[in-house]
Amino acid sequence: MWVCQRVQSAHFGAAKGQVTLHTGVLYTSRQSISFCRISDNKHHDAAAVWAHLTPVLAHLRNDIDTESSIKCLHFESDSPSGQYRNRSNAYLMSTIPFDLGYSDISWNYYEAEHGIGTPDGVGAAMKRNADDLVSHGRDILNARNLYDELSPSTSIKLFLVSDEDIAEIDKLVPSSIPPVPWLINVHQIKCSALGITDVFRLSCVCSRCNTECTCMTPVRTEMKPASVKKSPKPRKSRTGAKRKMPRTAKSTAANKRQKEDTVDCCCLVCSELWSTSQPGKQWIQCQNCKNWAHVECMGLTKATRSYLCDFC
């Protein structure tokens, strides 16, 4: 089964508030279903993504595939690091589907500027239907209102996602998740066992479900949160200053140095804060945007002294 998806936001009529539309198309060997998850919550992180995906997968298991014959899930999406290309998403995809009875999962990332896909068409249809309602004198005030107005008149399968649903998924995300190597460059992540991810630089569909790919060598990561040692708290000097950020050159201006000492940074790939990272982890700074990332997350070696990140 294939799932293509995209997250969008829109507002209709006189309402100034926005609603989140998480659109997609579900493909099975027998049928295809366009769906849209609607929510007042504006979060688009990994927890929110899986709060939107879980009712769709539950609908597939309970209402469509009543014999539980579908075991493989293949997701296709674009590559925003805040939503899909991060280790929180990798952790959730290696756990939640297995709880629902699926045993083989892959996530395939489109290349940048891949163009408009079917999820965008579903989103356009939703917005057009909402605009038609507004043009006939109705006003869309919130997600519940939009859901109630469109449910009787559209063939798109609608789901309503609440703040509580997203909060429940957010509780499942551990505070410390192992970094996934190459994550900024990969095009496919596979999970054939609970809590285990295999990362591929290129997407591969040569093998059947529950069989390992023989044409590529993936990097395997055990998505088990660290439970023995907690991340150390940032050390403070005698003057109470925070732990210094990694620097490649010393600043000559005293005020600039003081500002750098009090500002935290996060990894471009895994979003781990410098102040909470484990001692000994090597960081590297992009020469162009001046943002920081783990050397391990970027797939570099400790001998690397300068680089440009993929965003630059």
C-alpha positions in Angstrom: 0.0 0.0 0.0 1.3 3.5 -0.9 0.5 6.7 0.8 1.4 10.1 -0.8 0.9 13.1 1.5 1.4 16.8 2.0 0.7 19.4 4.8 -1.0 22.6 3.9 -2.7 25.5 5.7 -5.6 27.7 4.6 -8.3 30.1 5.9 -11.7 30.8 4.4 -14.2 33.6 4.5 -14.1 36.2 7.3 -12.3 33.9 9.7 -8.8 35.0 10.4 -7.8 31.8 12.0 -6.2 29.0 9.9 -6.8 25.3 9.8 -4.3 22.6 8.9 -5.1 20.4 5.9 -3.0 17.2 5.8 -3.9 15.7 2.4 -2.9 12.5 0.7 -3.9 9.6 -1.5 -3.9 6.0 -0.3 -3.2 3.3 -3.0 -3.9 -0.4 -2.5 -4.0 -3.2 -5.1 -7.8 -2.8 -5.3 -8.6 0.9 -5.0 -7.3 4.4 -4.3 -8.7 6.7 -1.7 -8.2 10.5 -1.4 -8.2 11.7 2.2 -7.7 14.9 4.2 -7.1 15.3 7.9 -8.4 18.6 9.3 -7.2 20.2 12.5 -7.1 23.6 14.3 -3.7 22.7 15.5 -0.9 24.6 13.6 1.9 22.2 14.5 3.5 20.4 11.5 6.2 18.5 13.3 6.7 14.7 13.3 4.3 14.1 16.2 1.6 16.1 14.4 2.3 14.2 11.2 1.7 10.9 12.9 -1.4 12.2 14.7 -2.8 12.9 11.3 -1.6 9.5 9.8 -2.7 7.2 12.6 -6.5 7.5 12.0 -5.9 6.9 8.3 -3.9 3.7 9.0 -6.5 2.6 11.5 -9.3 3.2 8.9 -7.3 1.1 6.5 -6.9 -1.7 9.0 -10.4 -1.7 10.5 -12.7 -0.7 7.6 -10.9 -1.5 4.3 -8.5 -4.4 5.0 -10.7 -6.3 7.4 -8.8 -9.5 6.8 -5.5 -7.9 7.8 -3.8 -8.9 4.5 -1.9 -5.7 4.0 1.4 -5.8 5.8 3.6 -3.4 3.8 3.3 0.4 3.9 5.1 2.7 1.5 5.0 6.5 2.2 5.9 9.1 -0.3 6.4 12.8 0.6 8.5 15.8 0.0 11.5 16.5 2.2 11.0 19.3 4.7 13.2 18.6 7.7 10.7 19.9 10.2 8.0 17.4 9.2 9.4 14.2 7.5 13.1 14.2 7.3 14.1 14.0 11.0 14.8 11.4 13.5 11.6 11.8 15.4 9.7 10.8 12.3 12.1 7.9 11.8 11.4 6.8 15.4 7.6 7.0 15.1 7.6 5.2 11.7 9.5 2.3 13.4 7.0 1.9 16.2 3.4 3.1 15.5 2.8 1.0 12.3 3.9 -2.1 14.1 1.4 -1.4 16.9 -1.3 -1.3 14.2 -0.3 -4.7 12.7 2.0 -3.7 9.8 5.4 -5.3 9.5 7.3 -3.6 6.7 7.4 0.1 6.2 9.3 2.4 3.9 9.4 6.2 3.6 10.5 7.6 0.3 11.5 11.3 -0.1 11.0 13.2 -3.3 13.8 15.3 -4.7 13.6 19.1 -4.1 11.3 21.0 -6.5 9.6 17.7 -7.6 6.5 19.5 -8.8 2.8 19.2 -8.0 1.6 15.7 -7.0 -1.7 14.1 -6.2 -1.9 15.3 -2.6 -1.7 18.9 -3.9 -4.7 18.1 -6.1 -6.6 16.9 -3.0 -5.7 20.1 -1.2 -6.9 22.2 -4.1 -10.2 20.4 -4.2 -10.7 20.9 -0.5 -10.0 24.6 -0.8 -12.2 25.0 -3.9 -15.1 23.3 -2.1 -14.6 25.6 1.0 -14.5 28.7 -1.2 -17.8 27.6 -2.8 -19.4 27.4 0.6 -18.2 30.9 1.5 -19.5 32.3 -1.9 -22.9 30.9 -1.0 -23.0 32.9 2.3 -21.5 30.3 4.7 -18.5 31.1 6.9 -15.8 28.6 7.9 -14.8 29.4 11.5 -12.8 26.4 12.6 -11.8 22.8 11.7 -15.0 21.3 13.1 -17.1 23.7 11.1 -15.1 22.8 7.9 -15.4 19.1 8.6 -19.2 19.3 9.2 -19.8 21.4 6.1 -17.8 19.3 3.6 -18.5 15.8 4.9 -21.9 15.4 3.1 -20.7 16.9 -0.2 -17.3 15.5 -1.0 -15.9 12.1 -2.0 -12.7 12.8 -0.1 -12.4 10.9 3.1 -12.2 13.4 5.9 -10.7 13.0 9.4 -10.8 15.4 12.3 -7.7 15.7 14.4 -7.8 17.4 17.8 -5.1 19.0 20.0 -5.4 16.0 22.3 -4.6 13.6 19.5 -1.4 15.4 18.7 -0.5 15.7 22.4 -0.9 11.9 22.8 1.5 11.2 20.0 4.0 13.8 21.2 4.2 11.8 24.5 5.5 8.8 22.6 8.5 10.7 21.3 11.5 10.2 23.7 13.6 13.1 24.7 16.8 11.3 23.5 16.7 9.5 20.1 19.8 8.2 18.4 20.9 10.3 15.4 20.1 8.7 12.0 23.2 8.9 9.7 22.9 10.6 6.3 19.4 11.8 7.1 19.9 15.1 5.3 20.8 13.2 2.1 18.8 10.0 2.1 15.9 9.2 -0.2 14.5 6.2 1.6 14.2 4.8 5.1 13.0 1.2 5.6 11.7 -0.5 8.8 11.3 -4.3 8.7 11.6 -4.8 12.5 10.3 -2.9 15.5 12.6 0.0 16.4 15.1 -0.7 13.5 15.7 1.7 10.6 17.7 1.1 7.4 18.8 4.2 5.6 19.3 4.3 1.8 20.8 7.1 -0.1 18.6 6.2 -3.1 15.1 4.7 -3.1 15.0 1.0 -4.0 11.9 -1.1 -4.7 13.7 -4.2 -6.1 12.8 -6.4 -3.1 9.5 -7.6 -1.8 8.2 -7.0 1.7 10.1 -8.4 4.6 13.2 -9.1 2.5 16.5 -7.2 2.5 17.7 -5.2 -0.4 20.6 -6.9 -2.2 21.7 -4.1 -4.5 22.5 -1.5 -1.9 24.2 -1.3 1.5 22.0 0.5 4.0 23.1 2.0 7.3 21.1 0.4 10.1 20.2 2.3 13.3 18.5 1.0 16.4 16.0 3.6 17.4 16.2 2.8 21.1 16.2 5.9 23.3 19.0 6.2 25.7 17.8 5.1 29.2 21.0 4.6 31.1 22.5 8.1 31.0 20.6 11.3 30.6 21.9 14.1 28.5 24.2 16.3 30.7 22.9 19.7 31.8 24.9 22.7 30.4 27.7 23.6 32.6 27.9 27.0 34.0 31.0 29.0 34.8 31.6 30.8 38.1 30.0 33.9 36.6 26.8 31.9 35.6 27.4 32.0 31.9 26.0 29.2 29.7 28.3 26.6 28.0 29.9 28.1 25.0 28.9 27.2 21.5 31.4 25.6 19.2 33.5 28.2 17.3 36.0 28.0 14.5 37.6 31.3 15.2 37.7 33.6 18.3 35.9 36.9 18.0 37.8 40.1 18.8 34.8 42.1 19.8 33.9 41.6 23.5 30.2 42.3 23.0 29.9 39.8 20.1 31.7 37.1 22.2 29.3 37.7 25.1 26.3 37.3 22.8 27.6 34.1 21.3 28.1 32.6 24.8 24.5 33.1 25.7 22.8 31.9 22.4 22.2 28.2 22.0 22.2 26.4 18.6 20.7 23.2 17.3 21.8 20.6 14.7 20.4 21.2 11.2 19.6 17.5 10.9 18.5 16.1 14.2 17.6 19.4 16.0 19.5 18.5 19.1 20.6 21.5 21.2 24.3 22.2 21.7 23.6 22.9 25.4 22.2 19.4 25.9 24.4 17.4 23.6 26.8 14.7 24.9 30.4 15.8 25.5 32.7 14.7 22.8 30.2 15.0 19.9 31.9 16.9 17.1 30.1 19.8 15.4 30.7 21.7 12.2 29.5 25.1 10.9 28.3 25.8 7.4 30.6 28.4 5.8 27.6 30.2 4.1 24.6 30.2 6.5 26.7 29.8 9.7 24.4 27.2 11.1 25.7 24.1 13.0 25.3 20.4 12.7 26.7 17.2 14.0 29.5 15.8 11.9 27.9 12.4 12.2 24.5 13.6 11.1 26.0 15.2 8.0 27.8 12.0 7.1 31.2 13.7 7.3 34.5 12.6 8.9 36.2 14.1 11.8 39.0 15.3 9.4 36.5 17.7 7.6 37.3 21.3 8.4 35.0 23.2 6.1 31.8 22.5 4.2 28.5 23.9 2.8 25.3 22.4 4.1 22.7 20.9 1.6 20.5 24.0 2.2 23.1 26.3 0.8 
